[in-house]
Amino acid sequence: MQIDESVAHRQAERLSKLRADRSKDEVARRLNALRTAAQGADNLMPFIFDAAKSYATLGEICDAMRDVFGTYEEVAIT
């Protein structure tokens, strides 16, 4: 299966438009609330849902959780 490069360009344009049209302050506030919840023992799903409703991207949501939890790296057993 081969995907035409125009699809990638179209998707990049859609993402740029989304980021331009959304409320940057609202996204930042929701992502900060997610980071704060991740530092505690709260259920993260409501915070993830709120961030998605404010048009935070999947990458931004993952980055917010990576800030708190870090990135898992499997230890090689030899």
DSSP file (Angstrom, degrees, kcal/mol; ACC not computed):
  #  RESIDUE AA STRUCTURE BP1 BP2  ACC     N-H-->O    O-->H-N    N-H-->O    O-->H-N    TCO  KAPPA ALPHA  PHI   PSI    X-CA   Y-CA   Z-CA
    1    1 A M              0   0    0      0, 0.0     2,-0.4     0, 0.0     0, 0.0   0.000 360.0 360.0 360.0 129.1    0.0    0.0    0.0
    2    2 A Q        -     0   0    0      0, 0.0     2,-0.5     0, 0.0     0, 0.0  -0.968 360.0-153.1-120.5 134.6    1.4    3.4   -1.0
    3    3 A I        -     0   0    0     -2,-0.4     5,-0.1     2,-0.0     2,-0.0  -0.911  23.6-117.5-109.3 130.6    0.0    6.7    0.3
    4    4 A D    >>  -     0   0    0     -2,-0.5     3,-1.5     1,-0.1     4,-0.6  -0.328  19.1-125.3 -63.8 143.6    0.4    9.8   -1.8
    5    5 A E  H 3> S+     0   0    0      1,-0.3     4,-1.9     2,-0.2     3,-0.2   0.707 105.1  74.0 -65.3 -19.6    2.4   12.6   -0.2
    6    6 A S  H 3> S+     0   0    0      1,-0.2     4,-2.5     2,-0.2    -1,-0.3   0.808  88.9  60.8 -64.0 -27.3   -0.5   15.0   -0.7
    7    7 A V  H <> S+     0   0    0     -3,-1.5     4,-2.4     2,-0.2    -1,-0.2   0.919 104.3  47.9 -64.7 -43.1   -2.2   13.2    2.2
    8    8 A A  H  X S+     0   0    0     -4,-0.6     4,-2.3    -3,-0.2    -2,-0.2   0.900 112.5  48.9 -64.6 -40.9    0.6   14.2    4.6
    9    9 A H  H  X S+     0   0    0     -4,-1.9     4,-2.1     2,-0.2    -2,-0.2   0.908 111.5  49.3 -65.5 -41.2    0.5   17.8    3.4
   10   10 A R  H  X S+     0   0    0     -4,-2.5     4,-2.2     2,-0.2    -2,-0.2   0.911 111.7  48.7 -63.4 -42.9   -3.3   17.9    3.8
   11   11 A Q  H  X S+     0   0    0     -4,-2.4     4,-2.3     1,-0.2    -2,-0.2   0.896 109.9  51.7 -66.1 -39.7   -3.1   16.5    7.3
   12   12 A A  H  X S+     0   0    0     -4,-2.3     4,-2.2     1,-0.2    -1,-0.2   0.888 110.1  49.7 -63.4 -38.9   -0.3   19.0    8.2
   13   13 A E  H  X S+     0   0    0     -4,-2.1     4,-2.3     2,-0.2    -2,-0.2   0.905 110.0  50.5 -65.2 -41.7   -2.5   21.8    7.0
   14   14 A R  H  X S+     0   0    0     -4,-2.2     4,-2.4     1,-0.2    -2,-0.2   0.900 111.0  49.2 -63.0 -40.5   -5.5   20.5    9.0
   15   15 A L  H  X S+     0   0    0     -4,-2.3     4,-2.5     2,-0.2    -2,-0.2   0.905 110.5  50.1 -66.3 -41.6   -3.3   20.3   12.1
   16   16 A S  H  X S+     0   0    0     -4,-2.2     4,-1.8     2,-0.2    -2,-0.2   0.906 111.7  48.4 -62.4 -41.5   -2.0   23.9   11.6
   17   17 A K  H  X S+     0   0    0     -4,-2.3     4,-2.1     2,-0.2    -2,-0.2   0.906 110.5  51.5 -65.1 -42.1   -5.6   25.1   11.2
   18   18 A L  H  X S+     0   0    0     -4,-2.4     4,-1.7     1,-0.2    -2,-0.2   0.934 110.9  47.6 -59.9 -46.9   -6.7   23.3   14.3
   19   19 A R  H  < S+     0   0    0     -4,-2.5    -1,-0.2     1,-0.2    -2,-0.2   0.833 113.0  49.1 -65.8 -32.0   -3.9   24.8   16.4
   20   20 A A  H  < S+     0   0    0     -4,-1.8    -1,-0.2    -5,-0.2    -2,-0.2   0.841 114.1  45.1 -74.6 -32.8   -4.7   28.3   15.0
   21   21 A D  H  < S+     0   0    0     -4,-2.1    -2,-0.2    -5,-0.1    -1,-0.2   0.703  97.9  84.1 -86.4 -21.1   -8.4   28.1   15.7
   22   22 A R  S  < S-     0   0    0     -4,-1.7     2,-0.8    -5,-0.2     3,-0.1  -0.323  90.0 -98.4 -82.9 165.7   -8.3   26.6   19.3
   23   23 A S     >  -     0   0    0     31,-0.2     4,-2.2     1,-0.2     5,-0.2  -0.746  29.5-163.7 -83.9 110.6   -7.9   28.5   22.5
   24   24 A K  H  > S+     0   0    0     -2,-0.8     4,-2.4     1,-0.2     5,-0.2   0.873  89.4  52.7 -63.7 -37.4   -4.2   28.2   23.4
   25   25 A D  H  > S+     0   0    0      2,-0.2     4,-2.4     1,-0.2    -1,-0.2   0.902 109.2  48.9 -65.2 -40.9   -4.9   29.2   27.0
   26   26 A E  H  > S+     0   0    0      2,-0.2     4,-2.5     1,-0.2    -2,-0.2   0.917 112.0  48.3 -65.5 -43.7   -7.6   26.6   27.4
   27   27 A V  H  X S+     0   0    0     -4,-2.2     4,-2.6     1,-0.2     5,-0.2   0.932 112.7  48.4 -62.4 -45.7   -5.4   23.8   26.0
   28   28 A A  H  X S+     0   0    0     -4,-2.4     4,-2.3     1,-0.2    -2,-0.2   0.903 111.5  50.3 -61.7 -41.3   -2.5   24.9   28.3
   29   29 A R  H  X S+     0   0    0     -4,-2.4     4,-2.0     2,-0.2    -1,-0.2   0.920 112.6  46.1 -63.5 -44.1   -4.8   25.0   31.3
   30   30 A R  H  X S+     0   0    0     -4,-2.5     4,-1.9     2,-0.2    -2,-0.2   0.884 112.7  49.7 -67.9 -38.8   -6.2   21.5   30.6
   31   31 A L  H  X S+     0   0    0     -4,-2.6     4,-2.3     2,-0.2    -1,-0.2   0.880 110.4  50.6 -68.6 -36.6   -2.7   20.0   30.0
   32   32 A N  H  X S+     0   0    0     -4,-2.3     4,-2.4     2,-0.2    -2,-0.2   0.879 108.7  52.0 -66.2 -37.4   -1.5   21.5   33.3
   33   33 A A  H  X S+     0   0    0     -4,-2.0     4,-2.3     2,-0.2    -2,-0.2   0.888 109.2  50.7 -64.5 -37.8   -4.4   20.0   35.1
   34   34 A L  H  X S+     0   0    0     -4,-1.9     4,-2.2     2,-0.2    -2,-0.2   0.918 109.8  49.5 -64.7 -43.6   -3.5   16.7   33.5
   35   35 A R  H  X S+     0   0    0     -4,-2.3     4,-1.2     2,-0.2    -2,-0.2   0.922 111.8  48.8 -60.6 -44.1    0.1   17.0   34.7
   36   36 A T  H  X S+     0   0    0     -4,-2.4     4,-0.6     1,-0.2     3,-0.4   0.912 112.0  48.1 -63.1 -43.3   -1.1   17.9   38.2
   37   37 A A  H ><>S+     0   0    0     -4,-2.3     3,-0.9     1,-0.2     5,-0.8   0.863 107.3  56.8 -65.2 -35.8   -3.4   14.9   38.3
   38   38 A A  H 3<5S+     0   0    0     -4,-2.2    -1,-0.2     1,-0.3    -2,-0.2   0.775 100.8  58.1 -68.2 -25.0   -0.7   12.6   37.1
   39   39 A Q  H 3<5S+     0   0    0     -4,-1.2    -1,-0.3    -3,-0.4    -2,-0.2   0.686 112.2  43.7 -76.7 -17.3    1.5   13.6   40.0
   40   40 A G  T <<5S-     0   0    0     -3,-0.9    -3,-0.1    -4,-0.6    -4,-0.0  -0.002 102.9 -90.0-104.5-148.9   -1.2   12.4   42.4
   41   41 A A  T   5S+     0   0    0      2,-0.1    -3,-0.1    -2,-0.1    -4,-0.1   0.122  75.6 130.0-116.0  18.3   -3.4    9.4   42.6
   42   42 A D      < -     0   0    0     -5,-0.8     2,-0.4     1,-0.1    -2,-0.0  -0.309  69.9 -98.3 -73.6 156.7   -6.3   10.7   40.6
   43   43 A N        -     0   0    0      1,-0.1     4,-0.4    -2,-0.0    -1,-0.1  -0.637  32.7-156.3 -69.7 125.6   -8.0    8.9   37.7
   44   44 A L  S  > S+     0   0    0     -2,-0.4     4,-2.6     1,-0.2     3,-0.4   0.684  73.6  84.3 -83.2 -18.2   -6.4   10.5   34.6
   45   45 A M  H  > S+     0   0    0      1,-0.2     4,-2.8     2,-0.2     5,-0.2   0.891  88.9  49.9 -57.4 -44.9   -9.2    9.7   32.2
   46   46 A P  H  > S+     0   0    0      0, 0.0     4,-2.2     0, 0.0    -1,-0.2   0.887 113.8  47.2 -60.6 -35.4  -11.4   12.7   33.0
   47   47 A F  H  > S+     0   0    0     -4,-0.4     4,-2.1    -3,-0.4    -2,-0.2   0.876 112.3  48.5 -72.8 -38.2   -8.4   15.0   32.6
   48   48 A I  H  X S+     0   0    0     -4,-2.6     4,-2.4     2,-0.2    -1,-0.2   0.918 112.2  50.0 -64.9 -42.9   -7.4   13.3   29.3
   49   49 A F  H  X S+     0   0    0     -4,-2.8     4,-2.4    -5,-0.2    -2,-0.2   0.916 110.2  49.7 -61.9 -44.3  -11.0   13.7   28.1
   50   50 A D  H  X S+     0   0    0     -4,-2.2     4,-1.3    -5,-0.2    -1,-0.2   0.899 110.6  50.2 -62.0 -40.9  -11.1   17.4   29.1
   51   51 A A  H  <>S+     0   0    0     -4,-2.1     5,-2.4     1,-0.2    -1,-0.2   0.909 111.2  48.4 -64.2 -41.3   -7.8   18.0   27.2
   52   52 A A  H ><5S+     0   0    0     -4,-2.4     3,-1.7     1,-0.2    -2,-0.2   0.882 107.4  55.6 -66.6 -37.6   -9.1   16.3   24.1
   53   53 A K  H 3<5S+     0   0    0     -4,-2.4    -1,-0.2     1,-0.3    -2,-0.2   0.801 104.4  54.0 -64.5 -27.6  -12.3   18.3   24.3
   54   54 A S  T 3<5S-     0   0    0     -4,-1.3    -1,-0.3    -3,-0.2   -31,-0.2   0.316 125.1-106.1 -88.6  10.0  -10.2   21.5   24.3
   55   55 A Y  T < 5 +     0   0    0     -3,-1.7     2,-0.3     1,-0.2    -3,-0.2   0.762  61.8 160.8  71.8  29.3   -8.6   20.2   21.1
   56   56 A A      < -     0   0    0     -5,-2.4    -1,-0.2    -6,-0.1     2,-0.1  -0.602  41.1-118.2 -70.8 141.9   -5.2   19.2   22.6
   57   57 A T     >  -     0   0    0     -2,-0.3     4,-2.2     1,-0.1     5,-0.2  -0.361  17.6-110.8 -79.9 163.8   -3.5   16.8   20.2
   58   58 A L  H  > S+     0   0    0      1,-0.2     4,-2.7     2,-0.2     5,-0.2   0.892 120.0  53.4 -59.5 -40.2   -2.6   13.2   21.1
   59   59 A G  H  > S+     0   0    0      1,-0.2     4,-2.5     2,-0.2    -1,-0.2   0.892 108.1  49.2 -63.0 -40.1    1.0   14.2   21.1
   60   60 A E  H  > S+     0   0    0      2,-0.2     4,-1.9     1,-0.2    -1,-0.2   0.889 111.8  48.7 -67.4 -38.8    0.5   17.1   23.5
   61   61 A I  H  X S+     0   0    0     -4,-2.2     4,-1.8     2,-0.2    -2,-0.2   0.926 113.2  47.1 -65.8 -44.6   -1.5   14.8   25.9
   62   62 A C  H  X S+     0   0    0     -4,-2.7     4,-2.6     1,-0.2    -2,-0.2   0.898 110.4  52.8 -63.9 -40.3    1.3   12.2   25.7
   63   63 A D  H  X S+     0   0    0     -4,-2.5     4,-2.0     1,-0.2    -1,-0.2   0.884 106.0  54.0 -62.6 -38.1    4.0   14.8   26.3
   64   64 A A  H  X S+     0   0    0     -4,-1.9     4,-0.8     1,-0.2    -1,-0.2   0.908 113.0  42.4 -62.6 -41.5    2.2   16.1   29.3
   65   65 A M  H  X S+     0   0    0     -4,-1.8     4,-3.3     1,-0.2     5,-0.4   0.849 110.4  56.7 -74.2 -33.0    2.1   12.6   30.8
   66   66 A R  H  X S+     0   0    0     -4,-2.6     4,-1.9     1,-0.2    -2,-0.2   0.846  99.3  61.4 -64.0 -33.4    5.7   11.9   29.7
   67   67 A D  H  < S+     0   0    0     -4,-2.0    -1,-0.2    -5,-0.2    -2,-0.2   0.859 116.9  30.2 -58.8 -35.5    6.7   15.0   31.7
   68   68 A V  H  < S+     0   0    0     -4,-0.8    -2,-0.2    -3,-0.4    -1,-0.2   0.902 132.7  29.0 -90.3 -48.6    5.5   13.3   34.9
   69   69 A F  H  < S-     0   0    0     -4,-3.3    -3,-0.2     1,-0.2    -2,-0.2   0.690  93.3-146.0 -91.4 -20.1    6.0    9.6   34.2
   70   70 A G     <  -     0   0    0     -4,-1.9     2,-0.5    -5,-0.4    -1,-0.2  -0.332  36.3 -56.8  79.8-171.0    9.0    9.7   31.9
   71   71 A T        -     0   0    0     -2,-0.1     2,-0.3    -4,-0.1    -5,-0.0  -0.935  49.7-125.6-113.1 129.9    9.6    7.2   29.1
   72   72 A Y        -     0   0    0     -2,-0.5     2,-0.5     1,-0.0    -2,-0.1  -0.552  25.6-174.2 -74.9 132.5    9.7    3.5   29.8
   73   73 A E        -     0   0    0     -2,-0.3     2,-0.1     0, 0.0    -2,-0.0  -0.985  23.4-127.8-128.4 121.3   12.8    1.7   28.5
   74   74 A E        -     0   0    0     -2,-0.5     2,-0.5     1,-0.1    -2,-0.0  -0.414  21.4-123.8 -68.8 138.4   12.9   -2.0   28.8
   75   75 A V        -     0   0    0     -2,-0.1     2,-0.4     1,-0.0    -1,-0.1  -0.727  24.6-127.5 -84.2 125.0   16.0   -3.4   30.5
   76   76 A A        -     0   0    0     -2,-0.5     2,-0.6     1,-0.0    -1,-0.0  -0.579  17.0-151.5 -75.4 128.8   17.8   -5.8   28.2
   77   77 A I              0   0    0     -2,-0.4    -1,-0.0     1,-0.1    -2,-0.0  -0.904 360.0 360.0-102.8 118.9   18.5   -9.2   29.9
   78   78 A T              0   0    0     -2,-0.6    -1,-0.1     0, 0.0    -2,-0.0   0.404 360.0 360.0-115.2 360.0   21.5  -10.8   28.5
